[in-house]
């Protein structure tokens, strides 16, 4: 790759990243196509030209694009941006968001097989260091999911677009893959499916929506999410709305990988719009979670542009109940933060 093209790729990477990147992050994302020494020289030049900003020092140094537009994304959660933060002192808001980020990231990645504990996840995200003996891939997944949460927070007030969905996918797909059949930040290009054991104790193959139908089906999902206003969400219906969005993305399976994490991210947008904390599915419920998803998908069959996304919404009841049973961990964190606030105010 020509030098100028490489430089453009790195600048574009920084521009598209929702958070600051370390030198190591950049090396991994460009698949080591430029040496660390070369990258340092480019980065130093761009800092001098005020194209990017540099924070930290040594291994903790981070780089981020300097926005040239008035339309730049606002910093993550200022003041009382979300209803569940209102009434808390600034340090308690920051602490609560950190706790939710750690729990959400740990639970969502653990459901996909990540071996890092909640404590490991907190250490990596807070200190920017690695945990000895744990795979690099697991570290990358945790950092990527945390970046996706930040991007989600920044964009809750905006209409959800296809490009934002692709940005979230690029955040969670942290392992560089050079394969046209495995697009990062794009819909799948090959059919996918999986097998499961049904309630009848027989094997079933679940065939997800064909690539041909994905753009139209996902447009229906995005339209539904965008149609929901803050006044439409309450604790009484939050789990049901979460379940509807989650199931739609899981059933379509629009990406070659990362569908579970994406479903759990997108399904929380309506809740955040309504001022509620995100719903986090616990890793300890993994078997019931997968079985409940699969039972619905087998009952419905493959989705097409003719079936639409929700051909039998009445069958979502079991999954809605499951999601409701998991909507407690983040609410507990919120209650604990307000208990501290109450003691301060006493």
LOVO-380595 format. One record per residue (C-alpha): x, y, z; residue in one letter. Coordinates in nm, 2 decimals. Layout:
! residues N
+--------+--------+--------+------+
|      u |      v |      w | rest |
+--------+--------+--------+------+
|      X |      Y |      Z |    A |
...
+--------+--------+--------+------+
//
This chain:
! residues 346
+--------+--------+--------+------+
|      u |      v |      w | rest |
+--------+--------+--------+------+
|   0.00 |   0.00 |   0.00 |    X |
|   0.14 |   0.35 |  -0.09 |    X |
|   0.25 |   0.57 |   0.19 |    X |
|  -0.02 |   0.84 |   0.12 |    X |
|  -0.29 |   0.58 |   0.11 |    X |
|  -0.17 |   0.43 |   0.44 |    X |
|  -0.18 |   0.78 |   0.60 |    X |
|  -0.53 |   0.84 |   0.47 |    X |
|  -0.64 |   0.51 |   0.62 |    X |
|  -0.50 |   0.59 |   0.96 |    X |
|  -0.66 |   0.94 |   0.96 |    X |
|  -1.00 |   0.79 |   0.85 |    X |
|  -0.96 |   0.53 |   1.13 |    X |
|  -0.92 |   0.81 |   1.39 |    X |
|  -1.21 |   1.01 |   1.24 |    X |
|  -1.45 |   0.71 |   1.25 |    X |
|  -1.34 |   0.60 |   1.60 |    X |
|  -1.59 |   0.70 |   1.87 |    X |
|  -1.31 |   0.72 |   2.13 |    X |
|  -0.94 |   0.80 |   2.14 |    X |
|  -0.70 |   0.52 |   2.02 |    X |
|  -0.36 |   0.41 |   2.15 |    X |
|  -0.07 |   0.34 |   1.92 |    X |
|  -0.14 |  -0.03 |   1.98 |    X |
|  -0.50 |   0.01 |   1.89 |    X |
|  -0.41 |   0.17 |   1.56 |    X |
|  -0.14 |  -0.10 |   1.48 |    X |
|  -0.40 |  -0.37 |   1.53 |    X |
|  -0.67 |  -0.20 |   1.33 |    X |
|  -0.45 |  -0.15 |   1.02 |    X |
|  -0.31 |  -0.50 |   1.06 |    X |
|   0.05 |  -0.38 |   1.12 |    X |
|   0.08 |  -0.24 |   0.77 |    X |
|   0.29 |   0.05 |   0.90 |    X |
|   0.56 |   0.02 |   1.17 |    X |
|   0.52 |   0.17 |   1.51 |    X |
|   0.80 |   0.41 |   1.44 |    X |
|   0.63 |   0.53 |   1.12 |    X |
|   0.30 |   0.57 |   1.30 |    X |
|   0.46 |   0.77 |   1.58 |    X |
|   0.61 |   1.01 |   1.31 |    X |
|   0.27 |   1.05 |   1.14 |    X |
|   0.09 |   1.11 |   1.46 |    X |
|   0.34 |   1.36 |   1.58 |    X |
|   0.30 |   1.55 |   1.26 |    X |
|  -0.08 |   1.55 |   1.28 |    X |
|  -0.06 |   1.67 |   1.63 |    X |
|   0.16 |   1.96 |   1.52 |    X |
|  -0.08 |   2.04 |   1.24 |    X |
|  -0.38 |   2.03 |   1.49 |    X |
|  -0.55 |   1.75 |   1.30 |    X |
|  -0.55 |   1.53 |   1.60 |    X |
|  -0.50 |   1.57 |   1.98 |    X |
|  -0.28 |   1.38 |   2.20 |    X |
|  -0.35 |   1.29 |   2.57 |    X |
|  -0.15 |   1.09 |   2.82 |    X |
|   0.21 |   0.98 |   2.81 |    X |
|   0.41 |   0.66 |   2.74 |    X |
|   0.20 |   0.34 |   2.68 |    X |
|  -0.11 |   0.53 |   2.80 |    X |
|  -0.09 |   0.79 |   2.52 |    X |
|  -0.41 |   0.83 |   2.32 |    X |
|  -0.49 |   1.00 |   1.99 |    X |
|  -0.82 |   1.14 |   1.87 |    X |
|  -0.93 |   1.34 |   1.57 |    X |
|  -1.01 |   1.71 |   1.63 |    X |
|  -1.35 |   1.78 |   1.48 |    X |
|  -1.37 |   2.05 |   1.22 |    X |
|  -1.75 |   2.06 |   1.22 |    X |
|  -2.01 |   2.22 |   1.44 |    X |
|  -2.20 |   1.89 |   1.40 |    X |
|  -1.94 |   1.70 |   1.60 |    X |
|  -2.07 |   1.45 |   1.85 |    X |
|  -2.10 |   1.58 |   2.21 |    X |
|  -1.89 |   1.43 |   2.49 |    X |
|  -2.03 |   1.12 |   2.65 |    X |
|  -2.32 |   1.21 |   2.89 |    X |
|  -2.30 |   1.55 |   3.03 |    X |
|  -2.50 |   1.66 |   3.33 |    X |
|  -2.85 |   1.50 |   3.34 |    X |
|  -2.85 |   1.36 |   2.99 |    X |
|  -3.03 |   1.05 |   3.10 |    X |
|  -3.32 |   1.04 |   3.33 |    X |
|  -3.18 |   0.78 |   3.56 |    X |
|  -2.88 |   1.01 |   3.64 |    X |
|  -3.09 |   1.31 |   3.74 |    X |
|  -3.05 |   1.42 |   4.10 |    X |
|  -2.70 |   1.26 |   4.14 |    X |
|  -2.38 |   1.46 |   4.21 |    X |
|  -2.13 |   1.47 |   3.92 |    X |
|  -1.90 |   1.21 |   4.07 |    X |
|  -2.19 |   0.97 |   4.14 |    X |
|  -2.30 |   1.01 |   3.78 |    X |
|  -1.96 |   0.93 |   3.65 |    X |
|  -1.92 |   0.63 |   3.89 |    X |
|  -2.26 |   0.49 |   3.80 |    X |
|  -2.20 |   0.51 |   3.43 |    X |
|  -1.86 |   0.33 |   3.48 |    X |
|  -2.03 |   0.06 |   3.68 |    X |
|  -2.30 |   0.01 |   3.41 |    X |
|  -2.03 |   0.01 |   3.14 |    X |
|  -1.83 |  -0.26 |   3.32 |    X |
|  -2.13 |  -0.48 |   3.39 |    X |
|  -2.29 |  -0.44 |   3.04 |    X |
|  -1.95 |  -0.50 |   2.87 |    X |
|  -1.86 |  -0.80 |   3.08 |    X |
|  -2.20 |  -0.97 |   3.06 |    X |
|  -2.25 |  -0.92 |   2.68 |    X |
|  -1.90 |  -1.04 |   2.59 |    X |
|  -1.91 |  -1.33 |   2.84 |    X |
|  -2.23 |  -1.45 |   2.68 |    X |
|  -2.02 |  -1.49 |   2.36 |    X |
|  -1.75 |  -1.68 |   2.54 |    X |
|  -1.52 |  -1.41 |   2.67 |    X |
|  -1.32 |  -1.54 |   2.96 |    X |
|  -1.25 |  -1.21 |   3.14 |    X |
|  -1.42 |  -1.16 |   3.48 |    X |
|  -1.61 |  -0.85 |   3.59 |    X |
|  -1.30 |  -0.75 |   3.79 |    X |
|  -1.08 |  -0.80 |   3.49 |    X |
|  -1.31 |  -0.60 |   3.27 |    X |
|  -1.31 |  -0.31 |   3.52 |    X |
|  -0.93 |  -0.32 |   3.54 |    X |
|  -0.88 |  -0.32 |   3.17 |    X |
|  -1.12 |  -0.03 |   3.10 |    X |
|  -1.01 |   0.18 |   3.40 |    X |
|  -0.63 |   0.13 |   3.39 |    X |
|  -0.58 |   0.06 |   3.02 |    X |
|  -0.36 |  -0.24 |   3.11 |    X |
|  -0.38 |  -0.61 |   3.03 |    X |
|  -0.45 |  -0.91 |   3.25 |    X |
|  -0.18 |  -1.17 |   3.26 |    X |
|  -0.27 |  -1.51 |   3.11 |    X |
|  -0.58 |  -1.38 |   2.93 |    X |
|  -0.61 |  -1.38 |   2.55 |    X |
|  -0.55 |  -1.05 |   2.36 |    X |
|  -0.87 |  -1.12 |   2.17 |    X |
|  -1.07 |  -1.10 |   2.50 |    X |
|  -0.91 |  -0.77 |   2.58 |    X |
|  -1.00 |  -0.63 |   2.24 |    X |
|  -1.36 |  -0.74 |   2.27 |    X |
|  -1.40 |  -0.57 |   2.60 |    X |
|  -1.24 |  -0.24 |   2.48 |    X |
|  -1.45 |  -0.26 |   2.16 |    X |
|  -1.78 |  -0.31 |   2.34 |    X |
|  -1.70 |  -0.03 |   2.58 |    X |
|  -1.64 |   0.20 |   2.28 |    X |
|  -1.97 |   0.09 |   2.13 |    X |
|  -2.15 |   0.19 |   2.45 |    X |
|  -1.99 |   0.53 |   2.44 |    X |
|  -2.10 |   0.57 |   2.08 |    X |
|  -2.45 |   0.46 |   2.17 |    X |
|  -2.47 |   0.71 |   2.45 |    X |
|  -2.36 |   0.99 |   2.22 |    X |
|  -2.62 |   0.92 |   1.96 |    X |
|  -2.93 |   0.83 |   2.16 |    X |
|  -3.08 |   1.17 |   2.08 |    X |
|  -3.03 |   1.13 |   1.71 |    X |
|  -3.23 |   0.92 |   1.47 |    X |
|  -3.07 |   0.57 |   1.44 |    X |
|  -2.93 |   0.53 |   1.09 |    X |
|  -2.78 |   0.25 |   0.90 |    X |
|  -2.44 |   0.42 |   0.91 |    X |
|  -2.46 |   0.45 |   1.29 |    X |
|  -2.54 |   0.08 |   1.31 |    X |
|  -2.23 |   0.01 |   1.10 |    X |
|  -2.02 |   0.23 |   1.33 |    X |
|  -2.14 |   0.02 |   1.63 |    X |
|  -2.05 |  -0.30 |   1.44 |    X |
|  -1.70 |  -0.17 |   1.36 |    X |
|  -1.65 |  -0.09 |   1.73 |    X |
|  -1.75 |  -0.44 |   1.85 |    X |
|  -1.56 |  -0.62 |   1.58 |    X |
|  -1.21 |  -0.54 |   1.70 |    X |
|  -1.01 |  -0.82 |   1.53 |    X |
|  -0.87 |  -0.70 |   1.19 |    X |
|  -1.00 |  -0.93 |   0.92 |    X |
|  -0.92 |  -0.89 |   0.55 |    X |
|  -1.20 |  -1.09 |   0.39 |    X |
|  -1.47 |  -0.95 |   0.16 |    X |
|  -1.71 |  -1.22 |   0.29 |    X |
|  -1.67 |  -1.09 |   0.65 |    X |
|  -1.75 |  -0.72 |   0.63 |    X |
|  -1.69 |  -0.50 |   0.93 |    X |
|  -1.94 |  -0.23 |   0.94 |    X |
|  -2.17 |  -0.37 |   0.67 |    X |
|  -2.45 |  -0.63 |   0.62 |    X |
|  -2.36 |  -0.99 |   0.57 |    X |
|  -2.30 |  -1.11 |   0.22 |    X |
|  -2.34 |  -1.49 |   0.28 |    X |
|  -2.62 |  -1.69 |   0.43 |    X |
|  -2.59 |  -1.80 |   0.79 |    X |
|  -2.77 |  -2.03 |   1.04 |    X |
|  -2.73 |  -2.25 |   1.33 |    X |
|  -2.87 |  -2.57 |   1.48 |    X |
|  -3.05 |  -2.63 |   1.82 |    X |
|  -3.24 |  -2.88 |   2.02 |    X |
|  -3.61 |  -2.79 |   2.04 |    X |
|  -3.87 |  -2.84 |   2.30 |    X |
|  -3.96 |  -3.16 |   2.12 |    X |
|  -3.61 |  -3.29 |   2.19 |    X |
|  -3.53 |  -3.29 |   1.82 |    X |
|  -3.26 |  -3.12 |   1.63 |    X |
|  -3.36 |  -2.81 |   1.42 |    X |
|  -3.17 |  -2.59 |   1.19 |    X |
|  -3.24 |  -2.22 |   1.22 |    X |
|  -3.18 |  -2.04 |   0.89 |    X |
|  -3.15 |  -1.66 |   0.94 |    X |
|  -3.27 |  -1.40 |   0.68 |    X |
|  -3.09 |  -1.42 |   0.35 |    X |
|  -2.85 |  -1.13 |   0.27 |    X |
|  -3.10 |  -1.02 |  -0.01 |    X |
|  -3.36 |  -0.93 |   0.25 |    X |
|  -3.14 |  -0.79 |   0.53 |    X |
|  -3.15 |  -0.42 |   0.42 |    X |
|  -3.53 |  -0.41 |   0.40 |    X |
|  -3.58 |  -0.60 |   0.73 |    X |
|  -3.33 |  -0.39 |   0.92 |    X |
|  -3.48 |  -0.08 |   0.79 |    X |
|  -3.81 |  -0.19 |   0.95 |    X |
|  -3.62 |  -0.24 |   1.28 |    X |
|  -3.46 |   0.10 |   1.26 |    X |
|  -3.80 |   0.26 |   1.18 |    X |
|  -3.95 |   0.10 |   1.48 |    X |
|  -3.67 |   0.22 |   1.71 |    X |
|  -3.69 |   0.57 |   1.57 |    X |
|  -4.07 |   0.58 |   1.62 |    X |
|  -4.04 |   0.53 |   1.99 |    X |
|  -4.03 |   0.85 |   2.19 |    X |
|  -3.93 |   0.91 |   2.55 |    X |
|  -4.30 |   0.93 |   2.65 |    X |
|  -4.36 |   0.58 |   2.51 |    X |
|  -4.12 |   0.41 |   2.75 |    X |
|  -4.18 |   0.31 |   3.12 |    X |
|  -4.06 |   0.05 |   3.36 |    X |
|  -4.39 |  -0.14 |   3.28 |    X |
|  -4.32 |  -0.19 |   2.91 |    X |
|  -3.94 |  -0.15 |   2.89 |    X |
|  -3.86 |  -0.52 |   2.89 |    X |
|  -4.12 |  -0.60 |   2.63 |    X |
|  -3.98 |  -0.33 |   2.39 |    X |
|  -3.63 |  -0.44 |   2.46 |    X |
|  -3.73 |  -0.80 |   2.38 |    X |
|  -3.90 |  -0.70 |   2.05 |    X |
|  -3.59 |  -0.51 |   1.92 |    X |
|  -3.35 |  -0.77 |   2.05 |    X |
|  -3.53 |  -1.06 |   1.89 |    X |
|  -3.56 |  -0.89 |   1.56 |    X |
|  -3.19 |  -0.83 |   1.53 |    X |
|  -3.11 |  -1.18 |   1.65 |    X |
|  -3.36 |  -1.34 |   1.41 |    X |
|  -3.24 |  -1.14 |   1.11 |    X |
|  -2.87 |  -1.20 |   1.21 |    X |
|  -2.77 |  -0.92 |   0.97 |    X |
|  -2.39 |  -0.95 |   1.03 |    X |
|  -2.14 |  -1.22 |   0.97 |    X |
|  -2.04 |  -1.20 |   1.34 |    X |
|  -2.12 |  -0.99 |   1.64 |    X |
|  -2.50 |  -1.03 |   1.61 |    X |
|  -2.56 |  -1.10 |   1.98 |    X |
|  -2.37 |  -0.80 |   2.10 |    X |
|  -2.53 |  -0.58 |   1.84 |    X |
|  -2.88 |  -0.70 |   1.94 |    X |
|  -2.81 |  -0.62 |   2.30 |    X |
|  -2.68 |  -0.28 |   2.22 |    X |
|  -2.96 |  -0.17 |   1.98 |    X |
|  -3.23 |  -0.31 |   2.20 |    X |
|  -3.13 |  -0.06 |   2.48 |    X |
|  -3.17 |   0.25 |   2.27 |    X |
|  -3.55 |   0.28 |   2.34 |    X |
|  -3.48 |   0.24 |   2.72 |    X |
|  -3.21 |   0.51 |   2.72 |    X |
|  -3.44 |   0.74 |   2.52 |    X |
|  -3.70 |   0.69 |   2.80 |    X |
|  -3.45 |   0.79 |   3.07 |    X |
|  -3.41 |   0.43 |   3.20 |    X |
|  -3.09 |   0.24 |   3.26 |    X |
|  -3.00 |  -0.03 |   3.01 |    X |
|  -3.12 |  -0.39 |   3.05 |    X |
|  -2.83 |  -0.63 |   3.09 |    X |
|  -2.87 |  -1.00 |   3.04 |    X |
|  -2.67 |  -1.19 |   3.29 |    X |
|  -2.41 |  -1.45 |   3.17 |    X |
|  -2.55 |  -1.70 |   3.43 |    X |
|  -2.87 |  -1.72 |   3.23 |    X |
|  -2.69 |  -1.80 |   2.90 |    X |
|  -2.85 |  -2.14 |   2.84 |    X |
|  -3.21 |  -2.02 |   2.91 |    X |
|  -3.14 |  -1.71 |   2.70 |    X |
|  -3.02 |  -1.91 |   2.39 |    X |
|  -3.30 |  -2.16 |   2.43 |    X |
|  -3.57 |  -1.90 |   2.45 |    X |
|  -3.44 |  -1.71 |   2.15 |    X |
|  -3.42 |  -2.04 |   1.95 |    X |
|  -3.77 |  -2.16 |   2.05 |    X |
|  -3.92 |  -1.84 |   1.90 |    X |
|  -3.71 |  -1.85 |   1.59 |    X |
|  -3.80 |  -2.22 |   1.52 |    X |
|  -4.17 |  -2.14 |   1.57 |    X |
|  -4.15 |  -1.84 |   1.33 |    X |
|  -3.92 |  -1.98 |   1.06 |    X |
|  -3.70 |  -1.78 |   0.83 |    X |
|  -3.77 |  -1.41 |   0.78 |    X |
|  -3.81 |  -1.26 |   0.44 |    X |
|  -3.93 |  -0.93 |   0.30 |    X |
|  -4.28 |  -1.09 |   0.27 |    X |
|  -4.30 |  -1.20 |   0.64 |    X |
|  -4.16 |  -0.88 |   0.78 |    X |
|  -3.97 |  -0.87 |   1.10 |    X |
|  -4.24 |  -0.96 |   1.35 |    X |
|  -4.49 |  -1.20 |   1.17 |    X |
|  -4.63 |  -1.33 |   1.51 |    X |
|  -4.56 |  -1.07 |   1.79 |    X |
|  -4.79 |  -1.27 |   2.03 |    X |
|  -4.52 |  -1.54 |   2.04 |    X |
|  -4.27 |  -1.29 |   2.20 |    X |
|  -4.42 |  -1.34 |   2.54 |    X |
|  -4.17 |  -1.59 |   2.67 |    X |
|  -3.87 |  -1.39 |   2.56 |    X |
|  -4.03 |  -1.07 |   2.71 |    X |
|  -4.07 |  -1.25 |   3.04 |    X |
|  -3.71 |  -1.37 |   3.03 |    X |
|  -3.58 |  -1.01 |   2.96 |    X |
|  -3.80 |  -0.87 |   3.24 |    X |
|  -3.64 |  -1.13 |   3.48 |    X |
|  -3.30 |  -0.99 |   3.39 |    X |
|  -3.39 |  -0.62 |   3.44 |    X |
|  -3.27 |  -0.58 |   3.79 |    X |
|  -2.89 |  -0.56 |   3.80 |    X |
|  -2.86 |  -0.21 |   3.65 |    X |
|  -3.16 |  -0.08 |   3.85 |    X |
|  -2.98 |  -0.20 |   4.17 |    X |
|  -2.67 |   0.00 |   4.07 |    X |
|  -2.89 |   0.31 |   4.02 |    X |
|  -3.06 |   0.25 |   4.36 |    X |
|  -2.72 |   0.22 |   4.53 |    X |
|  -2.60 |   0.55 |   4.38 |    X |
|  -2.91 |   0.73 |   4.50 |    X |
|  -2.87 |   0.57 |   4.85 |    X |
|  -2.52 |   0.74 |   4.86 |    X |
|  -2.67 |   1.07 |   4.74 |    X |
|  -2.94 |   1.04 |   5.01 |    X |
|  -2.68 |   1.00 |   5.28 |    X |
|  -2.49 |   1.31 |   5.15 |    X |
|  -2.81 |   1.51 |   5.15 |    X |
|  -2.92 |   1.40 |   5.50 |    X |
+--------+--------+--------+------+
//
